[in-house]
Amino acid sequence: MKLFKNKELHPFVVRLLTRLNERLLQCAGFLQRKTNSYSRRKRIIFLFLLCLVFVTESTVVVFDSLQRNDNALITVAPMRFIPPAPVNHTGFPGREYKRIEQFKHLLDSNKNFRDSILEVRPHLMDTLNYLQKIYKKNDNGK
């Protein structure tokens, strides 16, 4: 079962992504050629130093944020969370439930129509029953 329709990307986006991928492959090839001459020990030392630099920088940022120094070069500010507006309904209006019931009645009344739709969408009845079950559960919970 497909969740999304098969949509193709715009040709401009495809060209842009292709060029970006080519550039990344060129950079990776360049770095690979440069590091091929390094011994295993040199690569391990380089990786260790790289990790050490990033851990040190992260530690500095954490300690500076805990000191609450206004003159610090690096500041860490809390993110402000804007709560979503409260929703009073179940997210499934009664008229939608009526439409589902009407559609199910139409499927039950016209066998040819039902067979043609269920041939293309075999799990349609399961989905409709599931939606009705969710609505009834939310309706009883009020």
Phi and psi in degrees as GROMACS dihedral restraints (atoms count N, CA, C in turn):
[ dihedral_restraints ]
;  ai    aj    ak    al  type     phi  dphi    fc
    3     4     5     6     1   -89.3    20    10
    4     5     6     7     1   134.6    20    10
    6     7     8     9     1   -86.4    20    10
    7     8     9    10     1   -31.7    20    10
    9    10    11    12     1  -124.3    20    10
   10    11    12    13     1   150.3    20    10
   12    13    14    15     1   -69.6    20    10
   13    14    15    16     1   150.8    20    10
   15    16    17    18     1   -73.4    20    10
   16    17    18    19     1   104.0    20    10
   18    19    20    21     1  -110.5    20    10
   19    20    21    22     1   133.8    20    10
   21    22    23    24     1   -92.9    20    10
   22    23    24    25     1   150.3    20    10
   24    25    26    27     1   -77.7    20    10
   25    26    27    28     1   155.8    20    10
   27    28    29    30     1   -62.9    20    10
   28    29    30    31     1   141.5    20    10
   30    31    32    33     1   -56.0    20    10
   31    32    33    34     1   -34.2    20    10
   33    34    35    36     1   -61.9    20    10
   34    35    36    37     1   -43.5    20    10
   36    37    38    39     1   -66.1    20    10
   37    38    39    40     1   -39.1    20    10
   39    40    41    42     1   -63.2    20    10
   40    41    42    43     1   -45.1    20    10
   42    43    44    45     1   -62.9    20    10
   43    44    45    46     1   -42.1    20    10
   45    46    47    48     1   -61.9    20    10
   46    47    48    49     1   -46.4    20    10
   48    49    50    51     1   -67.1    20    10
   49    50    51    52     1   -35.4    20    10
   51    52    53    54     1   -65.4    20    10
   52    53    54    55     1   -44.5    20    10
   54    55    56    57     1   -65.1    20    10
   55    56    57    58     1   -40.1    20    10
   57    58    59    60     1   -61.3    20    10
   58    59    60    61     1   -43.9    20    10
   60    61    62    63     1   -63.2    20    10
   61    62    63    64     1   -41.0    20    10
   63    64    65    66     1   -62.3    20    10
   64    65    66    67     1   -42.6    20    10
   66    67    68    69     1   -63.5    20    10
   67    68    69    70     1   -42.6    20    10
   69    70    71    72     1   -63.6    20    10
   70    71    72    73     1   -39.3    20    10
   72    73    74    75     1   -66.2    20    10
   73    74    75    76     1   -37.2    20    10
   75    76    77    78     1   -64.1    20    10
   76    77    78    79     1   -43.4    20    10
   78    79    80    81     1   -64.2    20    10
   79    80    81    82     1   -41.9    20    10
   81    82    83    84     1   -64.3    20    10
   82    83    84    85     1   -40.4    20    10
   84    85    86    87     1   -64.1    20    10
   85    86    87    88     1   -41.8    20    10
   87    88    89    90     1   -60.5    20    10
   88    89    90    91     1   -48.3    20    10
   90    91    92    93     1   -64.5    20    10
   91    92    93    94     1   -36.1    20    10
   93    94    95    96     1   -64.7    20    10
   94    95    96    97     1   -42.9    20    10
   96    97    98    99     1   -64.0    20    10
   97    98    99   100     1   -39.2    20    10
   99   100   101   102     1   -68.0    20    10
  100   101   102   103     1   -38.3    20    10
  102   103   104   105     1   -89.3    20    10
  103   104   105   106     1    -8.4    20    10
  105   106   107   108     1   -61.7    20    10
  106   107   108   109     1   -30.7    20    10
  108   109   110   111     1   -79.9    20    10
  109   110   111   112     1   -11.8    20    10
  111   112   113   114     1   -77.5    20    10
  112   113   114   115     1   145.6    20    10
  114   115   116   117     1   -76.4    20    10
  115   116   117   118     1   168.6    20    10
  117   118   119   120     1   -62.8    20    10
  118   119   120   121     1   -38.5    20    10
  120   121   122   123     1   -64.3    20    10
  121   122   123   124     1   -41.8    20    10
  123   124   125   126     1   -63.2    20    10
  124   125   126   127     1   -39.3    20    10
  126   127   128   129     1   -65.4    20    10
  127   128   129   130     1   -40.2    20    10
  129   130   131   132     1   -65.9    20    10
  130   131   132   133     1   -42.1    20    10
  132   133   134   135     1   -63.4    20    10
  133   134   135   136     1   -43.0    20    10
  135   136   137   138     1   -61.8    20    10
  136   137   138   139     1   -43.0    20    10
  138   139   140   141     1   -64.5    20    10
  139   140   141   142     1   -41.9    20    10
  141   142   143   144     1   -62.1    20    10
  142   143   144   145     1   -44.8    20    10
  144   145   146   147     1   -63.9    20    10
  145   146   147   148     1   -40.2    20    10
  147   148   149   150     1   -61.6    20    10
  148   149   150   151     1   -45.8    20    10
  150   151   152   153     1   -64.1    20    10
  151   152   153   154     1   -39.9    20    10
  153   154   155   156     1   -61.9    20    10
  154   155   156   157     1   -41.6    20    10
  156   157   158   159     1   -62.9    20    10
  157   158   159   160     1   -46.2    20    10
  159   160   161   162     1   -68.1    20    10
  160   161   162   163     1   -38.6    20    10
  162   163   164   165     1   -65.6    20    10
  163   164   165   166     1   -42.0    20    10
  165   166   167   168     1   -62.2    20    10
  166   167   168   169     1   -46.7    20    10
  168   169   170   171     1   -61.8    20    10
  169   170   171   172     1   -42.2    20    10
  171   172   173   174     1   -64.3    20    10
  172   173   174   175     1   -39.5    20    10
  174   175   176   177     1   -64.5    20    10
  175   176   177   178     1   -41.5    20    10
  177   178   179   180     1   -61.2    20    10
  178   179   180   181     1   -43.8    20    10
  180   181   182   183     1   -62.7    20    10
  181   182   183   184     1   -42.9    20    10
  183   184   185   186     1   -64.1    20    10
  184   185   186   187     1   -47.2    20    10
  186   187   188   189     1   -66.0    20    10
  187   188   189   190     1   -39.5    20    10
  189   190   191   192     1   -64.2    20    10
  190   191   192   193     1   -36.0    20    10
  192   193   194   195     1   -71.6    20    10
  193   194   195   196     1   -29.6    20    10
  195   196   197   198     1   -76.5    20    10
  196   197   198   199     1   -26.1    20    10
  198   199   200   201     1   -78.0    20    10
  199   200   201   202     1   -17.2    20    10
  201   202   203   204     1    53.6    20    10
  202   203   204   205     1    46.3    20    10
  204   205   206   207     1   -86.2    20    10
  205   206   207   208     1   122.3    20    10
  207   208   209   210     1   -72.5    20    10
  208   209   210   211     1   -21.0    20    10
  210   211   212   213     1   -93.0    20    10
  211   212   213   214     1     6.9    20    10
  213   214   215   216     1   -69.0    20    10
  214   215   216   217     1   146.6    20    10
  216   217   218   219     1   -71.1    20    10
  217   218   219   220     1   -36.1    20    10
  219   220   221   222     1  -107.9    20    10
  220   221   222   223     1   123.6    20    10
  222   223   224   225     1  -118.3    20    10
  223   224   225   226     1   145.3    20    10
  225   226   227   228     1  -120.5    20    10
  226   227   228   229     1   117.0    20    10
  228   229   230   231     1  -110.9    20    10
  229   230   231   232     1   143.8    20    10
  231   232   233   234     1   -67.5    20    10
  232   233   234   235     1   147.0    20    10
  234   235   236   237     1   -78.1    20    10
  235   236   237   238     1   139.2    20    10
  237   238   239   240     1   -93.0    20    10
  238   239   240   241     1   127.1    20    10
  240   241   242   243     1   -99.6    20    10
  241   242   243   244     1   123.5    20    10
  243   244   245   246     1  -100.1    20    10
  244   245   246   247     1   111.3    20    10
  246   247   248   249     1   -68.6    20    10
  247   248   249   250     1   145.3    20    10
  249   250   251   252     1   -68.4    20    10
  250   251   252   253     1   154.9    20    10
  252   253   254   255     1   -64.0    20    10
  253   254   255   256     1   140.2    20    10
  255   256   257   258     1   -65.2    20    10
  256   257   258   259     1   142.0    20    10
  258   259   260   261     1  -110.0    20    10
  259   260   261   262     1   126.2    20    10
  261   262   263   264     1   -92.9    20    10
  262   263   264   265     1   -16.5    20    10
  264   265   266   267     1  -100.4    20    10
  265   266   267   268     1   171.3    20    10
  267   268   269   270     1   -79.9    20    10
  268   269   270   271     1    -6.4    20    10
  270   271   272   273     1    86.8    20    10
  271   272   273   274     1     5.8    20    10
  273   274   275   276     1  -141.9    20    10
  274   275   276   277     1    85.7    20    10
  276   277   278   279     1   -61.0    20    10
  277   278   279   280     1   154.4    20    10
  279   280   281   282     1   -61.4    20    10
  280   281   282   283     1   -33.1    20    10
  282   283   284   285     1   -68.2    20    10
  283   284   285   286     1   -31.1    20    10
  285   286   287   288     1   -67.2    20    10
  286   287   288   289     1   -37.8    20    10
  288   289   290   291     1   -62.9    20    10
  289   290   291   292     1   -40.9    20    10
  291   292   293   294     1   -62.8    20    10
  292   293   294   295     1   -40.4    20    10
  294   295   296   297     1   -63.5    20    10
  295   296   297   298     1   -39.1    20    10
  297   298   299   300     1   -64.0    20    10
  298   299   300   301     1   -43.9    20    10
  300   301   302   303     1   -61.7    20    10
  301   302   303   304     1   -42.7    20    10
  303   304   305   306     1   -63.4    20    10
  304   305   306   307     1   -40.8    20    10
  306   307   308   309     1   -65.7    20    10
  307   308   309   310     1   -41.2    20    10
  309   310   311   312     1   -63.9    20    10
  310   311   312   313     1   -38.2    20    10
  312   313   314   315     1   -64.3    20    10
  313   314   315   316     1   -41.2    20    10
  315   316   317   318     1   -61.9    20    10
  316   317   318   319     1   -42.2    20    10
  318   319   320   321     1   -64.5    20    10
  319   320   321   322     1   -38.3    20    10
  321   322   323   324     1   -70.4    20    10
  322   323   324   325     1   -32.5    20    10
  324   325   326   327     1   -81.5    20    10
  325   326   327   328     1   -27.6    20    10
  327   328   329   330     1  -119.1    20    10
  328   329   330   331     1   100.1    20    10
  330   331   332   333     1   -65.1    20    10
  331   332   333   334     1   -40.1    20    10
  333   334   335   336     1   -64.3    20    10
  334   335   336   337     1   -43.5    20    10
  336   337   338   339     1   -62.3    20    10
  337   338   339   340     1   -44.7    20    10
  339   340   341   342     1   -60.6    20    10
  340   341   342   343     1   -47.0    20    10
  342   343   344   345     1   -64.1    20    10
  343   344   345   346     1   -38.5    20    10
  345   346   347   348     1   -68.8    20    10
  346   347   348   349     1   -38.6    20    10
  348   349   350   351     1   -71.8    20    10
  349   350   351   352     1   -43.5    20    10
  351   352   353   354     1   -70.1    20    10
  352   353   354   355     1   -20.1    20    10
  354   355   356   357     1   -69.5    20    10
  355   356   357   358     1   -38.8    20    10
  357   358   359   360     1   -82.2    20    10
  358   359   360   361     1   -39.6    20    10
  360   361   362   363     1  -120.9    20    10
  361   362   363   364     1    82.4    20    10
  363   364   365   366     1   -65.0    20    10
  364   365   366   367     1   -25.2    20    10
  366   367   368   369     1  -102.4    20    10
  367   368   369   370     1    20.3    20    10
  369   370   371   372     1   -64.7    20    10
  370   371   372   373     1   -43.9    20    10
  372   373   374   375     1   -65.8    20    10
  373   374   375   376     1   -37.5    20    10
  375   376   377   378     1   -61.0    20    10
  376   377   378   379     1   -42.3    20    10
  378   379   380   381     1   -65.4    20    10
  379   380   381   382     1   -44.3    20    10
  381   382   383   384     1   -62.8    20    10
  382   383   384   385     1   -43.7    20    10
  384   385   386   387     1   -63.3    20    10
  385   386   387   388     1   -39.0    20    10
  387   388   389   390     1   -65.1    20    10
  388   389   390   391     1   -42.7    20    10
  390   391   392   393     1   -63.1    20    10
  391   392   393   394     1   -40.5    20    10
  393   394   395   396     1   -64.0    20    10
  394   395   396   397     1   -39.5    20    10
  396   397   398   399     1   -63.4    20    10
  397   398   399   400     1   -42.7    20    10
  399   400   401   402     1   -62.4    20    10
  400   401   402   403     1   -44.2    20    10
  402   403   404   405     1   -62.2    20    10
  403   404   405   406     1   -44.9    20    10
  405   406   407   408     1   -64.3    20    10
  406   407   408   409     1   -38.0    20    10
  408   409   410   411     1   -65.1    20    10
  409   410   411   412     1   -43.4    20    10
  411   412   413   414     1   -69.2    20    10
  412   413   414   415     1   -33.9    20    10
  414   415   416   417     1   -69.6    20    10
  415   416   417   418     1   -37.9    20    10
  417   418   419   420     1   -72.8    20    10
  418   419   420   421     1   -26.0    20    10
  420   421   422   423     1   -74.9    20    10
  421   422   423   424     1   -14.2    20    10
